[in-house]
């Protein structure tokens, strides 16, 4: 049975959160996956500029320093976004990372955008999955000797929640890989809720939406990125409850499996600032759960399941289903276990829980 190591947010002068993270890294077995002179990808989401829910750079520095103790060469990385924003090319992406506090002077390692200047640097990984035959993985991640994956656990408008599997699967894909995952998942307009405010039209990255009394989507242009869902304040933009959102979750799983194929990796999730939507948006809405803690595992599926269970136990109901009632988060976990990415069964081991 997989082990998930967990610590809560309670601290003392002798046991702060940074020290707790150090203990988790030791317990999860970082020393087993990192060797001298290896290139180690610290996979993170830098956060869209304006969003403030992402992981604090202070935590990243702890991880980087621990990797250096083993004589390895860490770099902090993410891939460019499919939509047009502050992280859709390497120049803007690096500047956004710096603005959000992830400068080399702060985190102790270089920032490298994994799929290059325009998001086209990729390595094709044959996987022969049910939905993905050849995953397009960002070169810097594919070529890294090992990965330490740092994830902000939160809700997500198209997959129910965003955890380690999504951080690895969607986050490690090149722009064309992201397009492959999104291409069958497109929102619909719930006209009775639409007030024709134009928010979705202004924020659509490809100009697929027009306002004609109510919002209209041109599906020949729509890339299914879900930005309109996140920006709508009235519940008028919703996922279509058919195979599309389920298919997106399953493609993400297959991309995660391709990314981690023959890759040494450990995973750490921060159940803090649990926002209802992805950190890709330039805002973050109020949290749907209190700060709970930090969890780590060598099994990405067990880790995501444990984080979800901790949220449900703490809140007392399903906050993700409440904010995204038309999206099932279970699809991702069930399919991940089915394809052998990991196990949903786990033992929760508490570390320095005060």
C-alpha positions in Angstrom: 0.0 0.0 0.0 1.3 3.4 -0.9 2.3 5.8 1.9 1.3 9.4 2.0 3.2 11.5 4.5 1.3 14.5 6.0 1.9 17.4 8.2 -0.6 20.1 9.3 -0.2 23.8 9.4 0.3 24.1 13.1 3.8 25.4 14.1 6.0 26.2 17.1 9.2 28.3 17.3 11.1 25.0 17.0 9.0 23.5 14.2 8.0 25.9 11.4 6.6 25.0 8.1 9.9 25.0 6.3 11.3 22.5 8.7 8.2 20.4 8.3 8.8 20.4 4.6 12.4 19.2 5.1 11.1 16.3 7.2 8.6 15.3 4.5 11.2 15.3 1.8 13.3 13.0 4.0 10.4 10.7 4.7 9.3 10.4 1.1 12.8 9.3 0.1 14.2 12.2 -1.9 17.7 10.7 -1.5 16.6 7.5 -3.3 15.8 9.3 -6.6 18.6 11.9 -6.8 22.2 11.2 -7.7 25.3 13.5 -8.0 25.4 15.6 -11.2 21.9 14.7 -12.3 19.6 17.3 -13.8 16.5 17.5 -11.6 13.3 19.2 -12.7 11.4 20.9 -9.9 8.0 21.0 -11.6 5.8 23.8 -10.4 3.0 26.2 -11.5 4.4 29.8 -11.3 0.9 31.2 -11.3 -0.6 33.6 -13.8 0.3 37.2 -13.1 -2.4 38.6 -10.7 -3.2 35.2 -9.2 -1.9 35.0 -5.6 -2.9 31.4 -4.7 0.3 29.6 -6.0 2.9 27.9 -3.8 5.2 30.3 -2.0 8.8 30.5 -3.4 10.1 29.9 0.1 9.0 26.3 -0.1 10.7 25.9 -3.5 14.0 27.2 -2.0 13.9 24.4 0.6 13.4 21.8 -2.1 16.2 23.2 -4.3 18.7 23.3 -1.3 17.9 19.7 -0.5 18.6 18.6 -4.0 21.9 20.5 -4.0 22.9 18.6 -0.9 23.0 15.4 -3.0 25.3 17.1 -5.5 22.6 17.3 -8.2 21.7 20.3 -10.4 18.1 21.5 -9.9 16.1 23.8 -12.2 12.6 25.1 -11.6 10.3 24.6 -14.5 6.8 24.7 -16.1 5.6 24.6 -19.7 3.9 27.4 -21.6 0.2 27.8 -21.7 -2.1 27.0 -24.6 -4.2 30.2 -24.0 -2.7 33.7 -24.5 -1.7 35.2 -21.2 1.3 36.1 -19.1 2.8 32.6 -19.5 2.2 31.7 -23.2 5.8 32.2 -24.3 9.1 31.8 -22.5 9.9 35.5 -22.3 6.6 36.5 -20.6 6.6 33.2 -18.6 10.0 33.9 -17.1 9.1 37.5 -16.3 5.9 36.4 -14.6 7.8 33.8 -12.6 10.2 36.5 -11.4 7.3 38.9 -10.6 5.7 36.2 -8.6 8.8 35.7 -6.5 10.5 32.8 -8.4 13.7 34.6 -9.2 17.0 32.6 -9.1 18.2 34.8 -6.3 15.2 33.7 -4.2 14.8 30.0 -5.1 18.5 29.2 -5.6 18.1 27.7 -9.1 17.5 28.8 -12.7 14.0 29.0 -14.1 13.7 27.1 -17.4 10.6 27.0 -19.5 10.3 23.4 -20.4 8.9 23.7 -23.9 11.0 26.6 -25.1 10.4 30.0 -26.5 7.1 29.4 -28.2 6.0 26.1 -26.6 7.2 23.9 -29.5 10.2 22.2 -27.9 8.8 18.7 -27.3 9.7 15.1 -27.3 7.2 12.6 -28.5 6.7 9.7 -26.1 4.9 6.6 -27.5 2.3 5.5 -24.9 -0.3 3.7 -27.0 -3.1 4.6 -24.6 -6.7 4.4 -25.2 -6.9 8.1 -26.1 -3.3 9.2 -26.6 -1.0 7.2 -28.8 2.0 9.5 -28.7 2.3 12.2 -25.9 4.0 15.5 -26.7 6.1 16.1 -23.6 8.1 19.3 -23.0 11.7 18.7 -23.8 13.3 19.9 -20.5 11.0 17.7 -18.5 11.4 14.7 -20.7 15.2 15.0 -20.6 15.5 15.5 -16.9 17.0 12.7 -14.9 14.5 13.1 -12.0 11.5 15.2 -11.0 10.3 16.7 -7.8 6.7 17.8 -8.4 5.3 20.6 -6.2 1.6 21.0 -6.6 -0.9 23.5 -5.3 -4.0 21.4 -4.6 -7.2 23.2 -5.6 -10.4 23.1 -7.5 -10.6 23.1 -11.3 -13.4 24.1 -13.6 -12.9 21.3 -16.1 -11.6 18.4 -14.1 -13.2 19.0 -10.7 -9.8 19.4 -8.9 -6.3 20.2 -9.9 -3.7 18.1 -8.2 -0.5 16.2 -8.9 -1.8 14.2 -11.8 -2.9 17.3 -13.6 0.3 19.2 -12.7 2.3 16.4 -14.3 -0.1 15.5 -17.2 -1.2 18.9 -18.5 1.6 20.9 -17.0 4.4 18.8 -18.6 2.8 18.9 -22.1 4.0 21.2 -24.8 1.5 23.6 -26.3 0.5 21.1 -29.0 0.2 18.5 -26.2 -2.1 20.7 -24.3 -4.2 21.3 -27.4 -4.5 17.5 -27.9 -5.8 17.2 -24.4 -8.3 20.1 -24.6 -9.6 19.6 -28.1 -12.6 17.4 -27.2 -13.7 19.4 -24.1 -15.7 22.5 -25.0 -18.1 24.5 -22.8 -21.7 25.3 -23.6 -23.8 28.4 -22.8 -26.6 28.1 -20.2 -28.6 30.9 -21.8 -31.0 31.3 -18.9 -28.1 32.4 -16.8 -26.4 34.7 -19.3 -26.6 38.5 -18.7 -24.5 39.4 -21.8 -21.9 41.1 -19.7 -19.2 40.3 -22.2 -16.6 38.9 -19.7 -16.2 35.7 -21.5 -15.9 37.4 -24.9 -13.1 39.7 -23.6 -11.1 36.8 -22.0 -11.5 34.2 -24.7 -7.9 33.6 -25.9 -8.9 32.7 -29.5 -11.9 35.0 -30.1 -14.4 32.2 -30.3 -17.2 34.0 -28.3 -19.5 36.8 -29.5 -22.4 38.4 -27.7 -25.6 38.3 -29.7 -28.2 38.9 -27.0 -26.5 36.1 -25.1 -23.0 34.6 -25.5 -22.4 32.4 -28.6 -19.5 30.1 -29.1 -18.0 29.3 -32.5 -17.0 25.7 -32.0 -14.9 25.8 -35.1 -12.6 28.2 -33.3 -13.0 27.1 -29.7 -10.1 25.2 -28.2 -11.9 24.1 -25.1 -9.5 25.8 -22.7 -12.3 26.6 -20.2 -11.2 30.2 -19.5 -14.8 31.4 -20.2 -16.0 29.0 -17.4 -13.6 30.5 -14.9 -14.4 34.1 -15.8 -18.2 33.9 -15.8 -19.7 35.2 -12.6 -23.2 33.9 -13.4 -22.8 30.2 -14.2 -23.7 30.8 -17.8 -20.6 29.0 -19.2 -20.6 25.4 -18.1 -18.9 22.2 -19.3 -21.0 20.0 -21.4 -21.9 17.0 -19.4 -21.0 14.3 -21.9 -17.7 12.5 -22.7 -15.8 15.7 -23.2 -14.8 16.6 -19.6 -14.4 12.9 -18.8 -12.2 12.6 -21.9 -10.1 15.5 -20.8 -9.4 13.9 -17.4 -8.5 10.6 -19.1 -6.1 12.3 -21.5 -4.5 14.1 -18.6 -3.9 10.8 -16.9 -2.3 9.3 -20.0 -0.1 12.3 -20.4 1.0 12.0 -16.8 1.8 8.3 -17.4 3.9 9.2 -20.4 5.7 12.0 -18.5 6.6 9.6 -15.6 7.5 6.7 -17.8 11.0 5.5 -16.6 11.3 8.7 -14.6 12.4 8.9 -11.0 10.0 11.2 -9.2 8.5 12.2 -5.8 5.5 14.4 -5.3 4.6 17.1 -2.7 1.2 18.8 -2.5 0.3 22.0 -0.6 -3.3 22.0 0.5 -3.3 25.7 1.1 -5.2 28.6 -0.4 -7.6 26.0 -1.8 -9.1 28.2 -4.6 -12.1 26.8 -6.6 -10.3 27.3 -9.9 -7.0 26.8 -11.6 -4.0 29.1 -10.9 -4.0 29.8 -14.7 -6.4 32.6 -14.2 -5.2 36.1 -13.4 -7.4 36.2 -10.3 -8.0 33.8 -7.5 -11.4 33.5 -5.8 -11.8 33.0 -2.0 -10.7 29.5 -0.8 -13.3 26.8 -0.6 -11.4 25.1 2.3 -9.1 26.2 5.1 -5.4 25.7 4.9 -4.9 22.0 5.8 -1.3 21.1 5.4 1.4 19.6 3.2 1.4 16.0 1.9 4.1 14.0 0.0 4.3 10.6 -1.6 6.1 8.5 -4.3 2.6 7.6 -5.7 0.8 10.5 -7.5 -2.6 8.8 -7.4 -2.4 8.0 -3.7 -1.3 11.6 -3.0 -4.2 13.2 -5.0 -6.7 10.8 -3.3 -5.3 11.6 0.2 -5.5 15.4 -0.5 -9.1 15.0 -1.6 -10.0 13.0 1.4 -8.4 15.5 3.7 -10.4 18.3 2.1 -13.7 16.4 2.4 -13.0 15.4 6.0 -12.0 19.0 7.0 -14.9 20.8 5.2 -17.6 18.2 5.9 -18.9 18.3 2.3 -17.6 18.3 -1.2 -16.6 22.0 -2.0 -15.4 21.1 -5.5 -18.7 19.6 -6.5 -20.5 22.6 -5.0 -18.6 25.1 -7.2 -18.4 22.8 -10.3 -21.6 20.7 -10.1 -21.4 19.5 -13.6 -17.9 18.1 -13.3 -16.9 14.8 -11.7 -13.4 14.8 -10.1 -13.6 11.0 -9.5 -13.0 10.3 -13.2 -9.3 11.3 -13.0 -8.5 9.2 -10.0 -10.5 6.1 -11.2 -8.9 6.1 -14.6 -5.4 6.8 -13.2 -5.7 3.7 -11.0 -7.0 1.7 -13.9 -4.1 2.4 -16.2 -1.5 1.7 -13.5 -0.4 5.2 -12.7 -0.8 4.5 -9.0 -3.2 3.3 -6.3 -6.0 5.1 -4.6 -5.4 3.0 -1.5 -2.9 4.5 0.9 -1.7 4.7 4.4 -1.6 8.3 5.8 1.5 8.8 7.9 1.5 11.9 10.1 4.7 13.8 10.5 5.2 16.6 13.1 1.4 17.0 13.4 1.0 19.5 16.2 
